């Protein structure tokens, strides 16, 4: 059995504001005209989408095709279609104004339906009493929608509202309001779209419904996109990927790169920042820089590109951490010694690489001289005749970040000459003197 319920826009109503059964019967009698079937779904489907511009305070309704032209039913490069209908759910006190055509001729004074509207009794339903509905239909003459490409939005009409009262959305295919309006008043309030791609040309056949689903998020006039500042830490010349979106939200819900577009709106002064495909930002400090470096990023809603937020990211580039440990070499008096002072030193917890650092003398020894060798070792030569302990200090610094250094002391023990005196046993005759080489 075919159900004959016309789209609501087939008949524009001027409702008598009387309450009760008479009004209900009046609505039903006026709308139960024309023809409409619970049509089968076309293979060439579309979605509807709604966005809001903060700049112009304007809502835009779009059709989003799931196919491209030429299609299986339309060999042309432009899509043409006759009737279409969009039902918009709004806060109960929201009033649609200034409906403006973009493609097609759309109803300029649509009927407002839902709980609380004069002459309409919805008390037998469980509909949200804070929500009302506008059913906006397109006139039946064929409209040239232009090129259709999969996933590319095509604007249909725009409108404004009396105030910012909350989200405005296109109803879903399974919206309870559709069933309630049909049961109570025989109103067809479902979304619909028909074009040449909906069914094969020619022949006497029922039209195939192309509307499939709602695309994107509801339109929100409030400024509820939030971008929160971030902080990160890295080492000199070491890149870092920063998850800037982790603490950003839309309507209080964490966002991802699928929800927003992301750009670096102001680059860092001492490094470079770029966007990664996963929504993180890669920061690379300039060679030799340490300190705090900041940049700014901007996020914009993909569904409402005019809704944007900016936040700052500050990266602390820490200097290299040197641990220079003391050394205690030993040498003999008058003998020079070379000490590998870097052998027990570390940089960021790892052994120091001599080619990455510079070594310099900070304080000279009191009883000798020192010389820094090209390989980072230090040669100490004690003064002639000195024995005992002689100390000096050295400093090791990062070649790239020369303000990052460590200092340690080297104390050289200079031992005196070691004497071994052996007994001597010379002989001589009585009364004859003898000379003994005791050092021999």
C-alpha positions, 0 to 999 in steps of 0.5 A: 500500500502506498502512503500518500503524505505530501511534503509540507511545503506543497501547501503553505498554511495560515493556521487558525490559532484555535485550539483543539480537535477542529484545528487538528482536523483543519491542518490534516485536511489542508495538507492531505493533498498532492502525492508523496510516497515513502520512496525507496532510496536512490543509489545517488544519495545526498546529505544536508548540512548547516553552518553558522558564520560569526562574521555575518550572523548567518546560517547556511544550509548545504546539500552534500552529494555522495556522488559526482557528475556525470552520474549513473542517471545524469550524464550532464556536468551540472545537477538539476532538481525539482522539489526538496525540503529541509526541516530545521530544529531550533530552540523554542523561542528562536525565530527564523528571519531573512531566508535568502535563496542561493540555489532554488526558490525556498519558502520565505515564511515557513510554518513553525511547528512543535510544542507550545505553538498556538493551535497545535496540540503535541501533548500526546507526544514525548517531544522536547518542549524546548525545541520547535521546528521549521519545515522549509521547502523549495518550489517545484520548478527545476533548479540548476544546482551547478556541479556536484562532486562527492563530499563538496558542499553546495549552498542552498539558502541562508537565514538569520535568527532573532537571537543566539539561543542555542544550537540550530540543526537539521533533523535526522531521518529517524527524528521522533518529530517526523512520526509525531507530525505524521500521526497527529496531523498527517504532515510530512516533515521529513527531509527530501531531495530529488534531482535528475541523478535520483532515478533513470530518465524516462518512463513512468516510475516513482521518484527515488529519495536521495536524502540519506543523512545529516552531515557535520555538527549542529550550527552553534552561534555561541563562541564555545570553541576553546584553545588553551595555551600549552608549554613544552620543554626540549634540549638545544637543537632537539625538535619536539612534537607538541600535542596542542589540541589535547586541551582544546575543546568544542562545546566542552568536548575535546577536539581532534584534527578532524574537527578543526583546521590548524595553522601556525598564526605567528611563528617563534622568534628563535625556532621554526614551527610546522603542522604535522598531519596528526594535528601536532605541531613540530618545533625546532629550536635554532642552533645555539638557542636556549631559553623560552621561545613562543609561537601562536596557533589558530584553530577554526571549526571545519563546519563553521570556518568563521569560528576560530580561536588562537592560543600560545605555545611556549617552549623552554629550551634547556641548556646542556647539563654538564657534570664535571668531576674532579681528577687526581693524577700523580707524577714524579717531581720534574715529570710532566703528566697528561690527564684525560679530564673529560673521561669521567665527565657527562653531558645530559647523563652521557659521556662527554664527546670531546669533539662536541665541547671546548676545554679551558683553564679557569685557575692556574696551578701555583707550582706548575704550568698547564696546557690544553691539548687539541683532544681535550686532555690537559698537560701539567708540568711541575716547577723544578724542585717542587714536590707536593699537591698542586691544583688547577680548575678547568671548564668544559662547555658545549660548542653549540651552546657555549653558555652551557658549561661545567667546572671541576678541579684537578689536583696533581700529586707531585712526589719527591725523589725516592732515595735508597741508601745501601750500606758500604763496607770499605777496607783500609790498613791501620793508620791509612785513611780511605775515601768511600763513594757512599753514593756509588 
